[in-house]
Amino acid sequence: MSLPPEYIAARSVLLDGLEALRDHLDHVILIGAQAVYLWAGEGDFSVSIMTTDADLALNAAELSPNPLIQDVLKKNGFITKTGGNPGQWTGPAGIALDLMVSEHQAGVGRRSARIPPHGRETARRGRGLAPTLVDFETRTLGALTQNDGRTCQVNVAGPAALIVAKCIKLKERLEDKDNNKRDRVKPKDALDILRLLRAVELDKIVDGFSRHQLDKAAAQESDEALAFLVAQSTAITPTLPRLAEVAAAGDESAALSFTILVQELSDILSPRV
């Protein structure tokens, strides 16, 4: 299955961003769909892997004060839109590079992460990211075209951390009382969880969830996400398997596979659920 040109372009912009952030890379972690696909590959689904942006988490507690992140991004051609989302940097061809900070490191505020001396609009705060700070591995990331030979060593969030981040995002949107976020529920997020559950050895996912317990903030978000994952996958009318089926172009086996794999994970981690 050939890769969509939008995804190829998003990888190129991600490499641009990592090059710009080279002095901070020890404390930068790849999250989002590009991290999911590094672990899961294309899989055996009829729908292609696809993303049109790149997402990075910053370990704000360890970041160096210099160079200023906003300065190096601007120097390398990234821009922000006036009145736009904090942390959203636009690279070539209008592709977004989103910088995120875990809620417990983001300081006081509603949307922007406060990580001085780096600028107030440099990064956006977000729940579900604490596990990424303790559950990651360094991987080699390469471009997706033959005429681009760039590679980069980058920290990549582990499968369990990525599952937590996806679950927290889905939970917040599905449970939004004001309906402001419900229309932003993306079935693709559920399919990304299934991709990880299918492709990654169960022992490795379990190890990641165990690693989360070593940090208070990571453990709280991990436990919340796991409880949500199990509840929404094994109910009489399971929400997450249904979303995965929708994203898999109506493949009914996706829903069944989702439920079975979550149950297997739950059986091992049952004291935490």
ZADO-1210 file (C-alpha; in nm, 4 decimals, padded with zeros to 6 digits):
<atoms>
<atom x="00.0000" y="00.0000" z="00.0000" code="MET" pos="1"/>
<atom x="00.1539" y="00.3321" z="-00.1063" code="SER" pos="2"/>
<atom x="00.1773" y="00.6080" z="00.1496" code="LEU" pos="3"/>
<atom x="-00.0432" y="00.9164" z="00.1060" code="PRO" pos="4"/>
<atom x="00.1524" y="01.2231" z="-00.0115" code="PRO" pos="5"/>
<atom x="00.0173" y="01.4212" z="00.2856" code="GLU" pos="6"/>
<atom x="00.1796" y="01.1753" z="00.5265" code="TYR" pos="7"/>
<atom x="00.5090" y="01.1856" z="00.3368" code="ILE" pos="8"/>
<atom x="00.5034" y="01.5656" z="00.3564" code="ALA" pos="9"/>
<atom x="00.4200" y="01.5556" z="00.7285" code="ALA" pos="10"/>
<atom x="00.7284" y="01.3381" z="00.7912" code="ARG" pos="11"/>
<atom x="00.9421" y="01.5881" z="00.6027" code="SER" pos="12"/>
<atom x="00.8137" y="01.8768" z="00.8140" code="VAL" pos="13"/>
<atom x="00.8673" y="01.6717" z="01.1294" code="LEU" pos="14"/>
<atom x="01.2332" y="01.6272" z="01.0319" code="LEU" pos="15"/>
<atom x="01.2544" y="02.0022" z="00.9677" code="ASP" pos="16"/>
<atom x="01.1214" y="02.0646" z="01.3166" code="GLY" pos="17"/>
<atom x="01.3567" y="01.8165" z="01.4817" code="LEU" pos="18"/>
<atom x="01.6501" y="01.9777" z="01.3048" code="GLU" pos="19"/>
<atom x="01.5393" y="02.3169" z="01.4352" code="ALA" pos="20"/>
<atom x="01.5118" y="02.1733" z="01.7878" code="LEU" pos="21"/>
<atom x="01.8405" y="01.9815" z="01.7735" code="ARG" pos="22"/>
<atom x="01.9760" y="02.1488" z="02.0905" code="ASP" pos="23"/>
<atom x="01.6688" y="02.0313" z="02.2856" code="HIS" pos="24"/>
<atom x="01.6222" y="01.6818" z="02.1417" code="LEU" pos="25"/>
<atom x="01.7098" y="01.4993" z="02.4639" code="ASP" pos="26"/>
<atom x="01.3895" y="01.6444" z="02.6111" code="HIS" pos="27"/>
<atom x="01.1634" y="01.6166" z="02.3068" code="VAL" pos="28"/>
<atom x="00.9386" y="01.3129" z="02.2543" code="ILE" pos="29"/>
<atom x="00.7522" y="01.2195" z="01.9385" code="LEU" pos="30"/>
<atom x="00.3828" y="01.1542" z="02.0041" code="ILE" pos="31"/>
<atom x="00.0693" y="01.1356" z="01.7912" code="GLY" pos="32"/>
<atom x="00.0046" y="00.9361" z="01.4773" code="ALA" pos="33"/>
<atom x="00.3612" y="00.9431" z="01.3475" code="GLN" pos="34"/>
<atom x="00.4762" y="00.7765" z="01.6699" code="ALA" pos="35"/>
<atom x="00.1928" y="00.5221" z="01.6451" code="VAL" pos="36"/>
<atom x="00.2967" y="00.4256" z="01.2937" code="TYR" pos="37"/>
<atom x="00.6621" y="00.3851" z="01.3931" code="LEU" pos="38"/>
<atom x="00.5492" y="00.1144" z="01.6351" code="TRP" pos="39"/>
<atom x="00.2614" y="-00.0360" z="01.4386" code="ALA" pos="40"/>
<atom x="00.3543" y="00.0037" z="01.0721" code="GLY" pos="41"/>
<atom x="00.0790" y="-00.0173" z="00.8133" code="GLU" pos="42"/>
<atom x="-00.0801" y="-00.3314" z="00.9546" code="GLY" pos="43"/>
<atom x="-00.3362" y="-00.5353" z="00.7652" code="ASP" pos="44"/>
<atom x="-00.6163" y="-00.2795" z="00.7548" code="PHE" pos="45"/>
<atom x="-00.7814" y="-00.1764" z="00.4308" code="SER" pos="46"/>
<atom x="-00.7357" y="00.1920" z="00.5183" code="VAL" pos="47"/>
<atom x="-00.3925" y="00.3459" z="00.4796" code="SER" pos="48"/>
<atom x="-00.2002" y="00.5045" z="00.7632" code="ILE" pos="49"/>
<atom x="-00.2524" y="00.8773" z="00.7425" code="MET" pos="50"/>
<atom x="-00.1667" y="01.1995" z="00.9204" code="THR" pos="51"/>
<atom x="-00.1255" y="01.5553" z="00.8028" code="THR" pos="52"/>
<atom x="00.0753" y="01.6968" z="01.0934" code="ASP" pos="53"/>
<atom x="00.3429" y="01.6192" z="01.3514" code="ALA" pos="54"/>
<atom x="00.3200" y="01.6214" z="01.7312" code="ASP" pos="55"/>
<atom x="00.5980" y="01.6594" z="01.9863" code="LEU" pos="56"/>
<atom x="00.5864" y="01.6576" z="02.3665" code="ALA" pos="57"/>
<atom x="00.8370" y="01.8675" z="02.5583" code="LEU" pos="58"/>
<atom x="00.9743" y="01.7645" z="02.8972" code="ASN" pos="59"/>
<atom x="00.9487" y="02.1166" z="03.0371" code="ALA" pos="60"/>
<atom x="01.1156" y="02.0240" z="03.3663" code="ALA" pos="61"/>
<atom x="01.4362" y="01.9337" z="03.1822" code="GLU" pos="62"/>
<atom x="01.4422" y="02.1851" z="02.8972" code="LEU" pos="63"/>
<atom x="01.7463" y="02.4084" z="02.8672" code="SER" pos="64"/>
<atom x="01.6716" y="02.7835" z="02.8701" code="PRO" pos="65"/>
<atom x="01.8777" y="02.8283" z="02.5538" code="ASN" pos="66"/>
<atom x="01.8294" y="02.8498" z="02.2689" code="PRO" pos="67"/>
<atom x="01.4767" y="02.9867" z="02.2871" code="LEU" pos="68"/>
<atom x="01.2455" y="02.7441" z="02.1102" code="ILE" pos="69"/>
<atom x="01.0395" y="03.0127" z="01.9394" code="GLN" pos="70"/>
<atom x="01.3578" y="03.1680" z="01.7981" code="ASP" pos="71"/>
<atom x="01.5013" y="02.8504" z="01.6478" code="VAL" pos="72"/>
<atom x="01.1676" y="02.7520" z="01.4948" code="LEU" pos="73"/>
<atom x="01.1222" y="03.0923" z="01.3332" code="LYS" pos="74"/>
<atom x="01.4809" y="03.0844" z="01.2108" code="LYS" pos="75"/>
<atom x="01.4054" y="02.7532" z="01.0387" code="ASN" pos="76"/>
<atom x="01.0946" y="02.8765" z="00.8591" code="GLY" pos="77"/>
<atom x="00.8166" y="02.7896" z="01.1046" code="PHE" pos="78"/>
<atom x="00.5505" y="03.0483" z="01.1789" code="ILE" pos="79"/>
<atom x="00.2567" y="03.0896" z="01.4162" code="THR" pos="80"/>
<atom x="-00.0768" y="03.2449" z="01.3297" code="LYS" pos="81"/>
<atom x="-00.1993" y="03.5467" z="01.5228" code="THR" pos="82"/>
<atom x="-00.4883" y="03.4284" z="01.7389" code="GLY" pos="83"/>
<atom x="-00.4182" y="03.0654" z="01.6513" code="GLY" pos="84"/>
<atom x="-00.3661" y="02.7686" z="01.8792" code="ASN" pos="85"/>
<atom x="-00.0692" y="02.8006" z="02.1162" code="PRO" pos="86"/>
<atom x="00.2049" y="02.5605" z="02.0223" code="GLY" pos="87"/>
<atom x="00.0934" y="02.5190" z="01.6622" code="GLN" pos="88"/>
<atom x="00.3798" y="02.6001" z="01.4287" code="TRP" pos="89"/>
<atom x="00.3222" y="02.5938" z="01.0553" code="THR" pos="90"/>
<atom x="00.5961" y="02.4638" z="00.8324" code="GLY" pos="91"/>
<atom x="00.6274" y="02.4222" z="00.4535" code="PRO" pos="92"/>
<atom x="00.3061" y="02.3575" z="00.2596" code="ALA" pos="93"/>
<atom x="00.1007" y="02.4668" z="00.5603" code="GLY" pos="94"/>
<atom x="00.1763" y="02.1493" z="00.7589" code="ILE" pos="95"/>
<atom x="00.1465" y="02.1873" z="01.1355" code="ALA" pos="96"/>
<atom x="00.4067" y="02.0982" z="01.3948" code="LEU" pos="97"/>
<atom x="00.2354" y="02.0930" z="01.7350" code="ASP" pos="98"/>
<atom x="00.4398" y="02.1323" z="02.0528" code="LEU" pos="99"/>
<atom x="00.2714" y="02.0037" z="02.3682" code="MET" pos="100"/>
<atom x="00.3480" y="02.0079" z="02.7400" code="VAL" pos="101"/>
<atom x="00.2001" y="01.7750" z="02.9987" code="SER" pos="102"/>
<atom x="-00.0614" y="01.9457" z="03.2157" code="GLU" pos="103"/>
<atom x="00.1388" y="01.8942" z="03.5349" code="HIS" pos="104"/>
<atom x="00.4374" y="02.0806" z="03.3869" code="GLN" pos="105"/>
<atom x="00.2446" y="02.3542" z="03.2073" code="ALA" pos="106"/>
<atom x="00.2024" y="02.6103" z="03.4860" code="GLY" pos="107"/>
<atom x="-00.1032" y="02.8277" z="03.5383" code="VAL" pos="108"/>
<atom x="-00.3253" y="02.8889" z="03.2380" code="GLY" pos="109"/>
<atom x="-00.5958" y="02.7494" z="03.0165" code="ARG" pos="110"/>
<atom x="-00.4352" y="02.6691" z="02.6811" code="ARG" pos="111"/>
<atom x="-00.0774" y="02.7957" z="02.6645" code="SER" pos="112"/>
<atom x="00.1999" y="02.6146" z="02.8487" code="ALA" pos="113"/>
<atom x="00.4040" y="02.8431" z="03.0719" code="ARG" pos="114"/>
<atom x="00.7630" y="02.7262" z="03.0243" code="ILE" pos="115"/>
<atom x="00.9793" y="03.0383" z="03.0717" code="PRO" pos="116"/>
<atom x="01.2055" y="03.1651" z="02.9326" code="PRO" pos="117"/>
<atom x="01.0470" y="03.0093" z="02.6227" code="HIS" pos="118"/>
<atom x="00.7585" y="03.2169" z="02.4899" code="GLY" pos="119"/>
<atom x="00.3978" y="03.1876" z="02.6091" code="ARG" pos="120"/>
<atom x="00.2780" y="03.0724" z="02.2668" code="GLU" pos="121"/>
<atom x="00.5588" y="02.8208" z="02.2175" code="THR" pos="122"/>
<atom x="00.3653" y="02.5160" z="02.3370" code="ALA" pos="123"/>
<atom x="00.0149" y="02.4060" z="02.4309" code="ARG" pos="124"/>
<atom x="-00.0821" y="02.2280" z="02.7518" code="ARG" pos="125"/>
<atom x="-00.2478" y="01.8882" z="02.7332" code="GLY" pos="126"/>
<atom x="-00.3661" y="01.6055" z="02.9547" code="ARG" pos="127"/>
<atom x="-00.2600" y="01.2484" z="02.8901" code="GLY" pos="128"/>
<atom x="00.1045" y="01.3289" z="02.8196" code="LEU" pos="129"/>
<atom x="00.2634" y="01.2582" z="03.1576" code="ALA" pos="130"/>
<atom x="00.3327" y="00.8905" z="03.0731" code="PRO" pos="131"/>
<atom x="00.5296" y="00.9916" z="02.7644" code="THR" pos="132"/>
<atom x="00.7910" y="01.1508" z="02.9905" code="LEU" pos="133"/>
<atom x="00.8752" y="00.8158" z="03.1533" code="VAL" pos="134"/>
<atom x="00.7806" y="00.5737" z="02.8757" code="ASP" pos="135"/>
<atom x="00.9771" y="00.6327" z="02.5568" code="PHE" pos="136"/>
<atom x="01.2555" y="00.4860" z="02.3471" code="GLU" pos="137"/>
<atom x="01.5106" y="00.6419" z="02.1148" code="THR" pos="138"/>
<atom x="01.4460" y="00.5418" z="01.7564" code="ARG" pos="139"/>
<atom x="01.5880" y="00.6351" z="01.4174" code="THR" pos="140"/>
<atom x="01.3428" y="00.8408" z="01.2155" code="LEU" pos="141"/>
<atom x="01.3905" y="00.8755" z="00.8431" code="GLY" pos="142"/>
<atom x="01.2311" y="01.0583" z="00.5537" code="ALA" pos="143"/>
<atom x="00.9786" y="00.8733" z="00.3383" code="LEU" pos="144"/>
<atom x="01.1090" y="00.9649" z="-00.0068" code="THR" pos="145"/>
<atom x="01.4167" y="00.8336" z="-00.1863" code="GLN" pos="146"/>
<atom x="01.5447" y="01.1825" z="-00.2648" code="ASN" pos="147"/>
<atom x="01.5476" y="01.2813" z="00.1025" code="ASP" pos="148"/>
<atom x="01.8171" y="01.0919" z="00.2891" code="GLY" pos="149"/>
<atom x="01.7738" y="01.2629" z="00.6241" code="ARG" pos="150"/>
<atom x="01.7588" y="01.0612" z="00.9457" code="THR" pos="151"/>
<atom x="01.7313" y="01.1696" z="01.3065" code="CYS" pos="152"/>
<atom x="01.7612" y="01.0022" z="01.6457" code="GLN" pos="153"/>
<atom x="01.4481" y="01.0939" z="01.8379" code="VAL" pos="154"/>
<atom x="01.2728" y="00.9872" z="02.1559" code="ASN" pos="155"/>
<atom x="00.9456" y="00.8142" z="02.0642" code="VAL" pos="156"/>
<atom x="00.6634" y="00.7654" z="02.3134" code="ALA" pos="157"/>
<atom x="00.6119" y="00.3998" z="02.3998" code="GLY" pos="158"/>
<atom x="00.3001" y="00.2080" z="02.2913" code="PRO" pos="159"/>
<atom x="00.1394" y="00.2238" z="02.6363" code="ALA" pos="160"/>
<atom x="00.2025" y="00.5987" z="02.6622" code="ALA" pos="161"/>
<atom x="00.0468" y="00.6503" z="02.3192" code="LEU" pos="162"/>
<atom x="-00.2583" y="00.4443" z="02.4190" code="ILE" pos="163"/>
<atom x="-00.2974" y="00.6606" z="02.7307" code="VAL" pos="164"/>
<atom x="-00.2761" y="00.9838" z="02.5309" code="ALA" pos="165"/>
<atom x="-00.5351" y="00.8616" z="02.2791" code="LYS" pos="166"/>
<atom x="-00.7690" y="00.7411" z="02.5547" code="CYS" pos="167"/>
<atom x="-00.7528" y="01.0661" z="02.7510" code="ILE" pos="168"/>
<atom x="-00.8269" y="01.2653" z="02.4359" code="LYS" pos="169"/>
<atom x="-01.1234" y="01.0436" z="02.3479" code="LEU" pos="170"/>
<atom x="-01.2499" y="01.0478" z="02.7071" code="LYS" pos="171"/>
<atom x="-01.2463" y="01.4270" z="02.7284" code="GLU" pos="172"/>
<atom x="-01.4331" y="01.4619" z="02.4012" code="ARG" pos="173"/>
<atom x="-01.6891" y="01.1891" z="02.4612" code="LEU" pos="174"/>
<atom x="-01.7670" y="01.3115" z="02.8125" code="GLU" pos="175"/>
<atom x="-01.7838" y="01.6832" z="02.7305" code="ASP" pos="176"/>
<atom x="-02.1032" y="01.8069" z="02.8962" code="LYS" pos="177"/>
<atom x="-02.1328" y="02.1159" z="02.6790" code="ASP" pos="178"/>
<atom x="-02.0957" y="01.9208" z="02.3537" code="ASN" pos="179"/>
<atom x="-01.8173" y="02.1560" z="02.2464" code="ASN" pos="180"/>
<atom x="-01.5781" y="01.8678" z="02.1988" code="LYS" pos="181"/>
<atom x="-01.8047" y="01.5783" z="02.1046" code="ARG" pos="182"/>
<atom x="-01.8095" y="01.6747" z="01.7389" code="ASP" pos="183"/>
<atom x="-01.4289" y="01.6498" z="01.7485" code="ARG" pos="184"/>
<atom x="-01.4310" y="01.2791" z="01.8330" code="VAL" pos="185"/>
<atom x="-01.2220" y="01.1091" z="01.5659" code="LYS" pos="186"/>
<atom x="-01.2787" y="00.7376" z="01.5010" code="PRO" pos="187"/>
<atom x="-00.9208" y="00.7287" z="01.3734" code="LYS" pos="188"/>
<atom x="-00.7950" y="00.7709" z="01.7310" code="ASP" pos="189"/>
<atom x="-00.9645" y="00.4442" z="01.8271" code="ALA" pos="190"/>
<atom x="-00.8196" y="00.2733" z="01.5209" code="LEU" pos="191"/>
<atom x="-00.4722" y="00.3961" z="01.6188" code="ASP" pos="192"/>
<atom x="-00.5197" y="00.2276" z="01.9584" code="ILE" pos="193"/>
<atom x="-00.6154" y="-00.0936" z="01.7794" code="LEU" pos="194"/>
<atom x="-00.3127" y="-00.0669" z="01.5518" code="ARG" pos="195"/>
<atom x="-00.0891" y="-00.0611" z="01.8600" code="LEU" pos="196"/>
<atom x="-00.2724" y="-00.3446" z="02.0344" code="LEU" pos="197"/>
<atom x="-00.2433" y="-00.5630" z="01.7237" code="ARG" pos="198"/>
<atom x="00.1143" y="-00.4829" z="01.6268" code="ALA" pos="199"/>
<atom x="00.3021" y="-00.4566" z="01.9562" code="VAL" pos="200"/>
<atom x="00.3775" y="-00.7525" z="02.1818" code="GLU" pos="201"/>
<atom x="00.1456" y="-00.7554" z="02.4829" code="LEU" pos="202"/>
<atom x="00.4411" y="-00.7866" z="02.7219" code="ASP" pos="203"/>
<atom x="00.5856" y="-00.4604" z="02.5918" code="LYS" pos="204"/>
<atom x="00.2575" y="-00.2747" z="02.6394" code="ILE" pos="205"/>
<atom x="00.2236" y="-00.4165" z="02.9912" code="VAL" pos="206"/>
<atom x="00.5813" y="-00.3098" z="03.0682" code="ASP" pos="207"/>
<atom x="00.4938" y="00.0440" z="02.9611" code="GLY" pos="208"/>
<atom x="00.1909" y="00.0593" z="03.1885" code="PHE" pos="209"/>
<atom x="00.4098" y="-00.0687" z="03.4731" code="SER" pos="210"/>
<atom x="00.6654" y="00.2022" z="03.4024" code="ARG" pos="211"/>
<atom x="00.3951" y="00.4675" z="03.4390" code="HIS" pos="212"/>
<atom x="00.3465" y="00.3640" z="03.8009" code="GLN" pos="213"/>
<atom x="00.6931" y="00.4946" z="03.8894" code="LEU" pos="214"/>
<atom x="00.5802" y="00.8557" z="03.8499" code="ASP" pos="215"/>
<atom x="00.2828" y="01.0088" z="04.0307" code="LYS" pos="216"/>
<atom x="00.1485" y="01.2211" z="03.7426" code="ALA" pos="217"/>
<atom x="00.2027" y="00.9427" z="03.4892" code="ALA" pos="218"/>
<atom x="00.0342" y="00.6854" z="03.7151" code="ALA" pos="219"/>
<atom x="-00.2761" y="00.9010" z="03.7639" code="GLN" pos="220"/>
<atom x="-00.3299" y="00.9563" z="03.3923" code="GLU" pos="221"/>
<atom x="-00.2405" y="00.5979" z="03.3065" code="SER" pos="222"/>
<atom x="-00.4901" y="00.4555" z="03.5559" code="ASP" pos="223"/>
<atom x="-00.7615" y="00.6929" z="03.4325" code="GLU" pos="224"/>
<atom x="-00.6972" y="00.5988" z="03.0706" code="ALA" pos="225"/>
<atom x="-00.6887" y="00.2260" z="03.1398" code="LEU" pos="226"/>
<atom x="-01.0192" y="00.2363" z="03.3291" code="ALA" pos="227"/>
<atom x="-01.1763" y="00.4281" z="03.0404" code="PHE" pos="228"/>
<atom x="-01.0318" y="00.1896" z="02.7811" code="LEU" pos="229"/>
<atom x="-01.1702" y="-00.1168" z="02.9537" code="VAL" pos="230"/>
<atom x="-01.5103" y="00.0363" z="03.0358" code="ALA" pos="231"/>
<atom x="-01.5635" y="00.1661" z="02.6832" code="GLN" pos="232"/>
<atom x="-01.4459" y="-00.1570" z="02.5188" code="SER" pos="233"/>
<atom x="-01.6309" y="-00.4217" z="02.7171" code="THR" pos="234"/>
<atom x="-01.9703" y="-00.2578" z="02.7771" code="ALA" pos="235"/>
<atom x="-02.2853" y="-00.4027" z="02.6215" code="ILE" pos="236"/>
<atom x="-02.2624" y="-00.1270" z="02.3612" code="THR" pos="237"/>
<atom x="-01.8860" y="-00.0651" z="02.3424" code="PRO" pos="238"/>
<atom x="-01.7942" y="00.2800" z="02.2159" code="THR" pos="239"/>
<atom x="-01.4277" y="00.2406" z="02.1268" code="LEU" pos="240"/>
<atom x="-01.4572" y="-00.0815" z="01.9240" code="PRO" pos="241"/>
<atom x="-01.7430" y="00.0788" z="01.7305" code="ARG" pos="242"/>
<atom x="-01.5300" y="00.3844" z="01.6527" code="LEU" pos="243"/>
<atom x="-01.2439" y="00.1623" z="01.5396" code="ALA" pos="244"/>
<atom x="-01.4804" y="-00.0247" z="01.3083" code="GLU" pos="245"/>
<atom x="-01.5972" y="00.3026" z="01.1552" code="VAL" pos="246"/>
<atom x="-01.2385" y="00.4143" z="01.0955" code="ALA" pos="247"/>
<atom x="-01.1558" y="00.0742" z="00.9454" code="ALA" pos="248"/>
<atom x="-01.4135" y="00.1338" z="00.6724" code="ALA" pos="249"/>
<atom x="-01.6783" y="-00.0810" z="00.8391" code="GLY" pos="250"/>
<atom x="-01.4580" y="-00.3846" z="00.8980" code="ASP" pos="251"/>
<atom x="-01.6543" y="-00.5711" z="01.1675" code="GLU" pos="252"/>
<atom x="-01.3481" y="-00.7722" z="01.2666" code="SER" pos="253"/>
<atom x="-01.1903" y="-00.4500" z="01.3914" code="ALA" pos="254"/>
<atom x="-01.4484" y="-00.4119" z="01.6683" code="ALA" pos="255"/>
<atom x="-01.4196" y="-00.7751" z="01.7753" code="LEU" pos="256"/>
<atom x="-01.0412" y="-00.7622" z="01.7710" code="SER" pos="257"/>
<atom x="-01.0445" y="-00.4410" z="01.9755" code="PHE" pos="258"/>
<atom x="-01.2609" y="-00.5953" z="02.2486" code="THR" pos="259"/>
<atom x="-01.0584" y="-00.9172" z="02.2686" code="ILE" pos="260"/>
<atom x="-00.7219" y="-00.7405" z="02.2858" code="LEU" pos="261"/>
<atom x="-00.8381" y="-00.4943" z="02.5514" code="VAL" pos="262"/>
<atom x="-00.9757" y="-00.7832" z="02.7565" code="GLN" pos="263"/>
<atom x="-00.6394" y="-00.9609" z="02.7355" code="GLU" pos="264"/>
<atom x="-00.4645" y="-00.6452" z="02.8538" code="LEU" pos="265"/>
<atom x="-00.7203" y="-00.5962" z="03.1308" code="SER" pos="266"/>
<atom x="-00.6775" y="-00.9529" z="03.2554" code="ASP" pos="267"/>
<atom x="-00.3075" y="-00.8831" z="03.3174" code="ILE" pos="268"/>
<atom x="-00.3503" y="-00.5339" z="03.4616" code="LEU" pos="269"/>
<atom x="-00.6772" y="-00.6054" z="03.6442" code="SER" pos="270"/>
<atom x="-00.5630" y="-00.4741" z="03.9875" code="PRO" pos="271"/>
<atom x="-00.5389" y="-00.1247" z="03.8320" code="ARG" pos="272"/>
<atom x="-00.8737" y="-00.1258" z="03.6499" code="VAL" pos="273"/>
</atoms>
